[in-house]
């Protein structure tokens, strides 16, 4: 999976995956009896075409053979998403991981599945964007639908709007996409506002919470719990697919939300609980963005894996000394000593009241007013 590599100076350094796997292994999660580790196949072209245009897949394959000929027409060959030799198979392998997760959940052999190498949520039907070539999360959702699942809830907590996944299912009311992200007024891709609610045949099935910059932990969790559980209950999904980009962290170099690993962990727990409440536990989790590769990404996605595995790894669990030594020797950086950041993640329930003078509360209310009535919910009280 490290073959998904845009080059040494690109923010999406594939070593974040190696460091995550190494930390998971050091903490013993791969060795738990309830955990199986699978090697992802390269998704075949038919699977890719379930969410991408055939012409786009061919363009990716052509760029794979001649990266220098790319002019950015299909979204790759740009500074954000450079073309590189092997890009088709590398990108399709990320899709293969999420398809394997979907197949395992469909078969009933597992209730939870994690592909922390996935979460390429900016890729649309016919374009690459924002470091994303093929949209593995969308492919997993479509695999579920094609197998007869009637309703899939997609939850995206990456700092960037999940625009590609939203686009792919824009007019499909079998899928509800909920994205909580930094406002497009300050962050790529500049979309994801509350008035983006879905197509004519699926009005109310695209949901966007545009969070103000510097929202922080309490604001992020307040927004999540003011929107997601209510809509999940109204939608009654059969499976949840979630994207856990950890680039909203205070130490991430590309974003401004200023949340911590502790809040990201709390979101993972909340998504898992929703899966148990509505889907008999059926939950597929992916990774996503995350550009502080030594101190943030590995801890966040290891905690996500621990939540899915039901493992006793908490925010106060020490980071294993061998892993910290490896980071120091390999990257010359000091790694955190604990899995969490020691943050106060208390948040005030929406039911306790809202303040119209607060930017966060105005953002939450804008989303609730745009979508809640379309599902029989009251934006003021539900």
FIKOL-641866 format. One line per 2 residues: their letters; for each residue x, y, z of C-alpha. Coordinates in steps of 0.02 Angstrom, whole numbers. Layout:
# residues N
A> X/Y/Z; ...
# end
This chain:
# residues 382
XX> 0/0/0; 152/113/14
XX> 155/118/-176; 24/258/-167
XX> 164/386/-168; 163/560/-245
XX> 346/589/-209; 463/638/-68
XX> 402/817/-50; 215/785/-59
XX> 113/807/102; 34/635/87
XX> 186/536/138; 151/348/127
XX> 260/320/281; 108/371/383
XX> 35/201/340; 194/108/387
XX> 204/201/553; 22/164/590
XX> 41/-22/553; 200/-27/657
XX> 113/55/806; -37/-61/791
XX> 82/-209/789; 182/-145/939
XX> 21/-130/1039; -28/-309/995
XX> -187/-269/901; -142/-376/750
XX> -119/-525/866; -290/-518/949
XX> -397/-672/918; -542/-567/854
XX> -433/-477/726; -386/-538/553
XX> -266/-447/437; -298/-462/251
XX> -190/-416/102; -292/-302/-14
XX> -305/-350/-197; -295/-224/-338
XX> -477/-186/-378; -526/-240/-553
XX> -586/-118/-684; -768/-174/-668
XX> -767/-131/-483; -690/39/-517
XX> -822/76/-649; -961/57/-520
XX> -915/232/-458; -801/302/-594
XX> -830/333/-778; -747/205/-892
XX> -658/345/-985; -585/410/-823
XX> -518/239/-775; -436/228/-946
XX> -360/401/-921; -284/344/-756
XX> -212/190/-839; -140/296/-979
XX> -60/414/-854; 13/263/-765
XX> 106/220/-925; 161/398/-968
XX> 152/515/-817; 244/653/-907
XX> 106/669/-1036; -25/720/-908
XX> -91/897/-921; -209/899/-774
XX> -365/873/-881; -432/733/-772
XX> -372/809/-610; -206/718/-598
XX> -42/783/-663; -62/934/-549
XX> 40/992/-398; -92/922/-280
XX> -116/756/-369; 38/718/-475
XX> 38/575/-597; 164/436/-564
XX> 212/269/-636; 108/133/-557
XX> -31/252/-503; -173/145/-569
XX> -126/-13/-474; -76/84/-318
XX> -241/179/-316; -343/24/-358
XX> -262/-71/-214; -329/58/-92
XX> -500/25/-168; -470/-161/-151
XX> -446/-139/35; -613/-54/58
XX> -701/-179/-56; -628/-321/48
XX> -697/-234/202; -869/-221/122
XX> -866/-403/68; -817/-460/243
XX> -959/-362/322; -1083/-424/191
XX> -1033/-604/222; -1063/-586/408
XX> -888/-646/450; -850/-479/533
XX> -952/-337/606; -817/-202/596
XX> -683/-177/463; -545/-46/450
XX> -446/11/298; -340/154/365
XX> -254/165/195; -419/215/115
XX> -533/365/131; -492/448/-37
XX> -649/553/-28; -608/693/-152
XX> -606/581/-306; -764/604/-409
XX> -840/501/-549; -728/576/-682
XX> -592/673/-593; -450/658/-471
XX> -435/792/-337; -350/833/-174
XX> -226/688/-172; -364/563/-218
XX> -370/462/-380; -501/326/-350
XX> -636/342/-217; -623/183/-115
XX> -755/233/13; -882/263/-125
XX> -837/97/-204; -869/10/-37
XX> -1038/97/-21; -1085/45/-198
XX> -1031/-135/-164; -1151/-137/-16
XX> -1293/-66/-122; -1262/-189/-263
XX> -1271/-331/-137; -1445/-276/-83
XX> -1413/-160/63; -1554/-33/58
XX> -1480/112/159; -1298/159/191
XX> -1247/302/303; -1081/383/257
XX> -1001/489/394; -849/596/353
XX> -751/685/491; -600/736/387
XX> -556/921/401; -591/935/214
XX> -764/916/139; -801/743/70
XX> -850/817/-98; -812/668/-210
XX> -917/545/-111; -1057/673/-100
XX> -1052/699/-289; -1058/513/-328
XX> -1214/485/-222; -1290/659/-246
XX> -1452/593/-319; -1465/425/-230
XX> -1575/423/-75; -1511/250/-28
XX> -1356/341/35; -1349/481/161
XX> -1182/572/161; -1142/676/316
XX> -982/778/313; -916/882/459
XX> -771/987/399; -685/1154/407
XX> -784/1284/311; -748/1299/127
XX> -724/1485/156; -551/1444/225
XX> -505/1270/163; -498/1162/7
XX> -606/1111/-85; -712/1265/-51
XX> -874/1169/-44; -983/1083/86
XX> -1103/1219/139; -1270/1184/224
XX> -1371/1220/66; -1290/1072/-22
XX> -1427/947/21; -1433/825/-125
XX> -1510/809/-297; -1691/819/-348
XX> -1720/635/-312; -1625/637/-146
XX> -1657/805/-66; -1599/800/114
XX> -1480/654/89; -1323/760/74
XX> -1284/841/241; -1145/966/273
XX> -1085/1048/433; -964/1187/388
XX> -864/1212/548; -784/1380/586
XX> -594/1385/591; -518/1346/762
XX> -676/1253/814; -581/1143/939
XX> -630/982/1025; -786/1036/1118
XX> -858/1125/966; -821/980/850
XX> -905/854/965; -1051/971/998
XX> -1080/986/811; -1065/798/784
XX> -1192/757/919; -1310/896/865
XX> -1328/824/690; -1268/646/663
XX> -1364/540/791; -1530/622/749
XX> -1512/595/563; -1446/419/588
XX> -1603/376/687; -1716/451/553
XX> -1623/367/409; -1608/196/494
XX> -1454/135/400; -1413/-48/376
XX> -1224/-16/367; -1115/133/413
XX> -961/180/312; -853/314/392
XX> -702/416/340; -583/464/482
XX> -461/587/409; -361/653/556
XX> -302/813/475; -411/920/587
XX> -279/900/723; -204/1054/802
XX> -31/998/743; -81/961/563
XX> 8/1079/442; -135/1098/318
XX> -291/1139/419; -357/1251/557
XX> -488/1156/659; -371/1129/808
XX> -446/968/873; -348/830/960
XX> -325/643/948; -442/634/1098
XX> -587/709/999; -548/600/849
XX> -555/449/963; -721/509/1034
XX> -791/523/857; -737/344/818
XX> -823/282/976; -980/379/929
XX> -984/305/754; -959/130/822
XX> -1101/156/945; -1215/215/805
XX> -1172/57/709; -1227/-48/857
XX> -1385/55/882; -1443/47/701
XX> -1346/-82/601; -1313/-232/714
XX> -1134/-169/723; -1101/-168/535
XX> -970/-34/512; -830/-1/386
XX> -702/131/436; -571/210/323
XX> -429/331/348; -413/490/244
XX> -313/649/266; -177/672/396
XX> -10/755/367; 80/754/534
XX> 143/580/502; 240/544/662
XX> 142/613/809; -38/618/747
XX> -86/498/609; -19/336/686
XX> -100/369/855; -268/422/782
XX> -285/272/667; -218/150/795
XX> -352/211/914; -481/192/774
XX> -423/13/748; -431/-20/935
XX> -609/46/943; -659/-70/800
XX> -569/-217/879; -644/-189/1052
XX> -468/-181/1122; -418/-106/1288
XX> -313/34/1213; -357/203/1287
XX> -299/383/1279; -188/353/1430
XX> -105/197/1358; 84/228/1342
XX> 154/234/1167; 274/85/1159
XX> 455/134/1184; 519/37/1032
XX> 401/133/920; 456/300/993
XX> 638/250/969; 604/203/788
XX> 524/373/754; 671/463/834
XX> 800/365/735; 706/361/569
XX> 632/537/568; 730/632/700
XX> 571/678/793; 511/651/970
XX> 350/551/975; 216/577/1108
XX> 227/468/1262; 39/432/1274
XX> -90/380/1146; -197/532/1187
XX> -161/718/1199; -234/744/1372
XX> -370/859/1306; -534/903/1391
XX> -664/838/1269; -817/894/1367
XX> -952/962/1253; -1120/1042/1286
XX> -1272/953/1220; -1375/1047/1091
XX> -1529/1011/1196; -1457/1125/1331
XX> -1484/1272/1213; -1391/1364/1077
XX> -1315/1536/1062; -1358/1628/899
XX> -1210/1743/929; -1086/1598/915
XX> -1018/1555/743; -1019/1370/783
XX> -1200/1368/837; -1253/1467/685
XX> -1165/1339/576; -1251/1194/664
XX> -1421/1277/653; -1399/1313/468
XX> -1373/1128/437; -1518/1075/546
XX> -1636/1200/466; -1585/1144/291
XX> -1604/957/319; -1698/909/477
XX> -1875/953/416; -1848/844/262
XX> -1836/695/380; -1979/741/495
XX> -1863/819/625; -1881/988/707
XX> -1722/1092/685; -1752/1180/850
XX> -1786/1036/968; -1746/862/898
# end
